[in-house]
């Protein structure tokens, strides 16, 4: 069995008096893709924001056996976790290349940094064509590519991806998910939040279904894909 890279126990996240995440627990093994699926408002994005240090939480979160409780978001990046947020979060006033360099700010090894730069520009050739262009002038799909590429440049071992297909044309969605599959083949571990449950379950190894802040179903992604409850509520079947 693969080593556990992320261990979450009894995670509770509140907005004031409202518990948006209600004591969920799960583990993510090294080299695995775990999908969090569910309706809007189920707590998926809130969960990722808590794990990456953007929101305070109750409970326990460990990355490779180290507690993340109380650590700042930038410190968590140093420890090997990269968060690609909903809405992309790129720096529109900087060029594509400057965004990519910012993604690599935690790295000191120029050889591996340049190797990864060539890899991301190879899988996202449109970014290579726009290296000197301001990121804010890119199309929505290109901005999503840049957001993912910038995270890859951090040399993270664990990637948190929040709605990478949102607002994109089907062809661009397939390109993004193809890169995620290749990234996983290179050894990356991925925690994926995705509204397109069908797409997420076909990419992931395992999945958790969140409803109103609680995990109500979990298991191999193929099992959830064929589950009648999931198919009726989230797959349009």
C-alpha positions in Angstrom: 0.0 0.0 0.0 1.3 3.5 -0.9 2.5 5.9 1.8 -0.1 8.4 3.1 0.9 11.9 2.0 -2.2 13.7 3.4 -4.2 12.7 6.5 -7.2 14.7 7.5 -9.1 13.9 10.7 -12.3 15.5 12.0 -11.9 18.7 9.9 -14.3 21.4 11.0 -14.4 24.8 9.3 -16.8 27.6 10.3 -18.0 30.8 8.9 -19.1 32.5 12.1 -21.6 30.2 13.8 -22.1 28.2 10.6 -20.2 24.9 10.2 -19.5 24.7 6.5 -17.4 21.6 7.0 -18.6 19.2 9.6 -15.9 17.0 10.9 -14.8 15.2 7.7 -11.9 12.7 7.7 -10.0 11.2 4.7 -6.5 10.1 3.6 -4.7 10.6 0.3 -1.9 8.2 -0.7 1.2 9.2 -2.6 0.7 9.2 -6.3 -3.1 9.1 -6.0 -5.8 11.3 -7.4 -8.7 11.8 -5.0 -11.8 13.6 -6.2 -14.1 15.6 -4.0 -17.5 15.9 -5.7 -20.8 17.3 -4.6 -23.2 20.2 -5.3 -22.4 23.9 -4.9 -22.2 24.8 -1.2 -21.3 21.2 -0.1 -18.0 22.4 1.4 -15.5 21.4 -1.3 -13.8 24.7 -1.9 -13.9 25.5 1.8 -12.1 22.2 2.5 -9.3 23.1 0.1 -8.9 26.6 1.6 -8.6 25.1 5.0 -6.0 22.5 4.0 -3.8 25.2 2.2 -3.8 27.5 5.2 -6.3 30.1 3.9 -8.9 29.4 6.5 -8.6 28.4 10.2 -10.0 25.0 11.2 -10.6 22.5 14.0 -9.3 19.0 13.7 -6.0 17.6 12.4 -4.3 18.0 9.0 -0.9 16.3 8.4 1.2 16.5 5.3 3.8 13.7 5.1 3.3 13.2 8.9 3.8 16.8 9.8 1.0 18.9 11.3 -0.1 21.9 9.3 -2.2 23.4 12.2 -1.5 27.1 12.5 1.0 27.3 9.6 0.7 30.1 7.1 -0.2 29.5 3.5 3.3 30.4 2.3 4.9 28.0 4.8 2.6 25.2 3.5 3.8 25.9 0.0 7.4 25.5 1.2 6.4 22.1 2.6 5.3 20.8 -0.8 1.6 21.7 -1.3 0.3 23.8 -4.1 -3.2 25.2 -4.3 -4.8 26.1 -7.7 -7.8 28.1 -6.5 -11.2 28.5 -8.0 -11.1 31.6 -10.2 -7.4 31.0 -11.2 -5.8 33.6 -9.0 -3.1 34.7 -11.5 -1.3 38.0 -11.4 -2.9 39.9 -14.4 -0.5 42.8 -14.3 2.5 40.5 -14.7 3.6 38.6 -17.8 3.2 34.9 -18.3 6.9 34.3 -17.6 6.8 36.4 -14.5 3.8 34.4 -13.2 5.8 31.2 -13.9 8.8 32.5 -12.1 6.7 33.4 -9.1 5.5 29.9 -9.0 9.1 28.7 -8.7 10.0 31.2 -5.9 10.6 28.4 -3.3 13.1 26.6 -5.6 16.9 27.0 -5.6 17.9 24.3 -8.1 18.1 26.0 -11.5 18.6 22.8 -13.4 15.3 21.2 -12.2 13.5 24.5 -12.4 14.4 25.0 -16.1 13.5 21.3 -16.7 10.0 21.8 -15.3 9.6 25.1 -17.2 10.3 23.3 -20.5 7.9 20.6 -19.5 5.0 23.0 -18.8 5.7 25.0 -21.9 5.7 21.7 -23.8 2.3 20.6 -22.5 0.9 24.1 -22.7 2.4 25.4 -26.0 0.1 28.4 -26.0 1.8 29.7 -23.0 5.2 29.5 -24.8 3.7 31.7 -27.5 2.6 34.3 -24.9 5.5 34.4 -22.5 5.9 38.2 -22.7 2.1 38.9 -22.7 0.4 40.2 -19.6 -1.5 37.4 -18.0 -4.7 39.5 -17.6 -5.0 39.7 -21.4 -5.1 35.9 -21.8 -8.3 34.0 -22.6 -10.0 32.2 -19.8 -8.6 28.9 -20.9 -5.1 30.2 -21.2 -5.4 31.7 -17.7 -6.4 28.3 -16.3 -3.4 26.8 -18.1 -1.2 29.4 -16.5 -2.6 28.8 -13.1 -1.9 25.0 -13.3 1.5 25.6 -14.8 2.5 28.1 -12.1 1.6 25.5 -9.5 3.7 22.9 -11.2 6.6 25.3 -11.1 6.5 25.2 -7.3 7.8 21.5 -7.5 4.9 20.5 -5.2 4.3 16.9 -4.3 0.6 17.5 -3.5 -1.7 19.6 -5.7 -5.1 21.0 -4.6 -7.1 21.8 -7.7 -10.4 23.7 -7.4 -12.8 23.5 -10.3 -10.2 23.5 -13.1 -12.9 23.0 -15.8 -15.0 26.0 -14.7 -16.1 28.2 -17.6 -13.9 26.4 -20.2 -14.9 25.1 -23.6 -15.0 21.3 -23.8 -11.8 21.1 -25.9 -9.8 23.1 -23.3 -11.2 21.1 -20.5 -9.9 17.9 -22.1 -6.5 19.6 -22.5 -6.3 20.6 -18.9 -7.3 17.1 -17.7 -4.9 15.5 -20.0 -2.1 17.5 -18.4 -3.4 16.5 -14.9 -3.2 12.9 -16.0 0.4 13.3 -17.2 1.3 15.2 -14.0 0.0 12.3 -12.0 2.1 9.9 -14.1 5.1 12.0 -13.2 4.4 11.1 -9.5 2.3 14.0 -8.4 -0.5 13.5 -5.9 -3.7 15.4 -6.6 -6.8 16.4 -4.6 -9.3 17.5 -7.1 -12.5 19.5 -6.5 -14.6 19.4 -9.6 -18.2 20.2 -10.4 -18.1 18.0 -13.5 -18.5 14.8 -11.5 -18.4 12.5 -14.6 -15.0 14.0 -15.6 -13.6 13.9 -12.1 -14.6 10.3 -11.5 -13.0 9.2 -14.8 -9.7 10.8 -13.8 -9.5 9.9 -10.1 -8.5 6.7 -8.4 -10.8 7.3 -5.4 -13.5 9.8 -4.6 -15.5 11.3 -1.7 -19.1 12.7 -2.1 -19.7 15.8 0.1 -23.2 16.9 1.0 -23.8 19.9 3.3 -20.3 19.7 4.8 -20.2 15.9 5.4 -18.7 13.0 3.5 -21.7 10.7 2.7 -20.1 8.3 0.3 -16.5 7.3 -0.5 -14.6 4.6 -2.3 -13.0 3.8 -5.6 -13.9 6.3 -8.3 -15.3 3.6 -10.6 -17.7 2.5 -7.8 -19.0 6.0 -7.4 -19.3 6.4 -11.2 -21.6 3.4 -11.3 -23.5 4.2 -8.0 -27.2 4.9 -8.7 -27.4 7.7 -6.1 -24.4 9.5 -7.7 -25.6 8.9 -11.2 -29.1 10.3 -10.5 -28.0 13.3 -8.5 -24.7 14.3 -10.1 -24.3 12.6 -13.5 -27.6 13.3 -15.0 -28.5 9.6 -15.4 
